[in-house]
Amino acid sequence: MTIIATNFTKISVEKSGAVKGKVSIANNVVIKDVVVTDIAIGASKQNALKFSFEFTAKYEPKIGQIVLNGDLIFLEKADKIKEIAESWKKSKNIPKEVMAPVLNNVLTKCNVEALILSREINLPPPIQLPKVNVKK
């Protein structure tokens, strides 16, 4: 299994209030759809899976939000692609051995992008950043 690409199709960033007091940030990622798609590799075409996703970082109390929509292209053997696509169509389920790398890739790309976007509109970072503690 190989992840070929992760691309954003929509980026929405909104700051609707001043940042003051305690702010809670809820991050969430959802797989919206899984479809079989053709990709060109050299002169030949090959089947792949396209996972459509939505990442959301909500700032409470109603300070703002970041929403990132996109697609991830996943390459696998033809029979496995068919099996995953049918499982998604039937029950919206994806096997754990596929879901883990897909979600990890999406989260990595989205967290980095959300971090940059939060800086641009003066919202707190949506992920915990490392801090230095100085001891006496």
C-alpha positions in Angstrom: 0.0 0.0 0.0 1.2 3.4 -1.0 -0.1 6.9 -0.4 0.5 8.8 -3.7 -0.7 12.3 -2.8 -2.7 14.4 -0.3 -4.3 17.6 -1.7 -6.5 20.3 -0.4 -9.7 21.1 -2.3 -11.1 23.7 0.1 -9.5 25.8 2.9 -11.8 27.9 5.1 -10.4 30.0 8.1 -12.6 32.2 10.2 -12.0 34.3 13.3 -15.3 35.5 14.7 -14.2 36.9 18.1 -11.4 38.1 20.3 -9.2 35.5 22.0 -9.6 35.9 25.7 -9.8 33.7 28.7 -9.7 29.9 28.4 -10.0 28.7 24.9 -10.7 25.0 24.0 -9.9 23.7 20.6 -11.6 20.5 19.2 -9.9 18.9 16.3 -11.7 16.3 14.2 -11.1 14.5 10.9 -13.8 12.6 9.0 -13.6 10.5 5.8 -16.5 11.8 3.7 -16.2 9.4 0.7 -14.1 6.6 -0.8 -14.1 6.1 -4.6 -12.1 4.1 -7.1 -10.2 6.4 -9.5 -7.8 5.9 -12.4 -4.3 7.3 -12.2 -1.8 7.4 -15.0 1.6 5.8 -14.3 3.8 6.3 -17.3 1.8 5.0 -20.4 -0.5 2.8 -18.4 -3.5 3.5 -16.1 -3.9 1.9 -12.7 -6.8 1.9 -10.2 -6.4 3.7 -7.0 -8.7 4.8 -4.1 -9.5 8.4 -3.5 -10.4 9.2 0.1 -12.2 12.5 0.5 -11.7 14.0 4.0 -12.7 17.0 6.1 -10.5 18.3 9.0 -12.0 20.7 11.4 -10.5 22.7 14.3 -13.2 24.5 16.3 -12.3 27.2 18.8 -14.7 27.6 21.7 -16.3 29.7 23.0 -17.1 30.6 19.3 -13.9 32.3 18.5 -13.3 30.8 15.1 -12.7 27.7 13.1 -10.5 26.1 10.5 -11.9 23.7 7.9 -9.8 21.8 5.4 -11.3 19.6 2.8 -9.2 17.4 0.5 -8.4 14.1 -1.2 -5.9 11.4 -0.5 -4.9 9.0 -3.3 -4.1 5.5 -2.2 -2.4 2.8 -4.3 -3.0 -0.9 -3.6 -3.4 -4.2 -5.4 -6.6 -4.3 -7.6 -8.4 -6.9 -5.6 -7.8 -5.0 -2.3 -9.0 -1.7 -3.9 -12.2 -3.4 -5.0 -12.7 -4.9 -1.5 -12.1 -1.6 0.3 -14.4 0.3 -2.1 -17.2 -2.3 -1.7 -16.9 -2.3 2.1 -17.2 1.5 2.1 -20.2 1.4 -0.2 -21.9 -1.2 1.9 -21.2 -0.1 5.5 -18.9 3.0 5.4 -16.2 0.9 6.9 -12.5 0.9 6.1 -10.1 -1.9 7.3 -7.9 -0.8 10.2 -4.7 -1.6 8.4 -5.7 0.9 5.7 -7.4 3.5 8.0 -4.4 4.1 10.2 -1.9 5.2 7.6 -4.6 7.2 5.7 -5.7 9.1 8.9 -2.1 9.6 10.1 -1.2 11.1 6.7 -4.2 13.4 6.6 -3.7 14.5 10.2 0.0 15.3 9.6 -0.7 17.4 6.5 -3.8 19.1 8.1 -2.2 19.9 11.4 0.8 21.6 9.7 -1.6 23.6 7.5 -3.9 24.5 10.4 -0.9 25.7 12.4 0.2 28.1 9.6 -3.4 29.3 9.1 -4.0 29.9 12.8 -0.9 32.1 12.9 -2.1 34.1 9.9 -5.4 35.1 11.6 -4.0 35.3 15.2 -5.7 32.2 16.6 -4.0 30.0 19.1 -2.2 27.0 17.6 -4.7 24.0 17.1 -2.1 21.5 18.3 0.0 21.5 21.5 3.5 22.9 20.8 6.5 21.9 22.8 7.6 24.3 25.5 10.9 24.7 27.3 10.9 24.6 31.1 13.9 26.2 32.8 14.9 24.7 36.2 16.9 26.6 38.8 
